[in-house]
């Protein structure tokens, strides 16, 4: 371990001991009003994922149907 401590590369990648996380300035400081915008974004994100999943599933089914058609033609 002493070898690593003396290695300049290791020293340059070590995290400093005085790390202080910065506050997230994007969030409102007062929570007195519900933030409907964030809830709507979450719902939109979930809906978008469901649509993407349905699209991927349809492509998968179409590809399988094409493969079954080719197999049927080969037999």
N, C-alpha and C positions, 0 to 999 in steps of 0.2 A: 504494500500500500504506500510505503514511503516513496517508491519509485514513481507512482502516479502523481503524488503531491509535488514532486520536483519537475514533472513534465510540463513544459509551457503550454502544450496543446490542451492537456487536461485542465490546467488552470484557466485557460481561456473559455472552456465550455462549462465550467462549474457555475451554478446559479449564485448570484451574490446573496450574502446573508441579510442584507438590508432591503429585501424586496417588499414593497408595499403595493398591494393591489389598488388600482385606480377605481373610483366609484363609476358605476355605469350611468353615464349622463343621458342615455336614451330614455330611461324610465322616469316617469313623473315623480316628483318628490312627495307629493301629497296623494294619499289613497282614499280621500273622502268621496270621490266620485268613481263609480265602476268604469273601467275602461272597456267599453263595448268594441272598440276598434280592434284591440288585441284578440278578443274572443272571435270576432268576425274573421280575422286573418287566420286563426287556428282552424276554424270551420272550413274556410276556403282551401286551406292546405290539405285538410283531410279529404275534402271532396275531390280535389285535384288528384290526390294519390289514388282514390278509388277509381277515377276515370282512367288514369294511367294503367292501373292494374287490370281493369276490364279490357282496355285496348291490347295489352300484352297477352292476356288470356285468349282474346279473339284471334290474334296473330298465331298463337300456338295451336289453336284448334284448326285454323285454316291450313297451317303447315302439315298437321297430322292428316287432315282430309286429303290433301294433295298426295301425301305419301301412300295413304291407303288406296287412292285411285291408281297411282302408278303400280302398286303391288297387285291390284285386281287386274290391271291390263297385262301385267307380266304373266299372271297365271292363266 
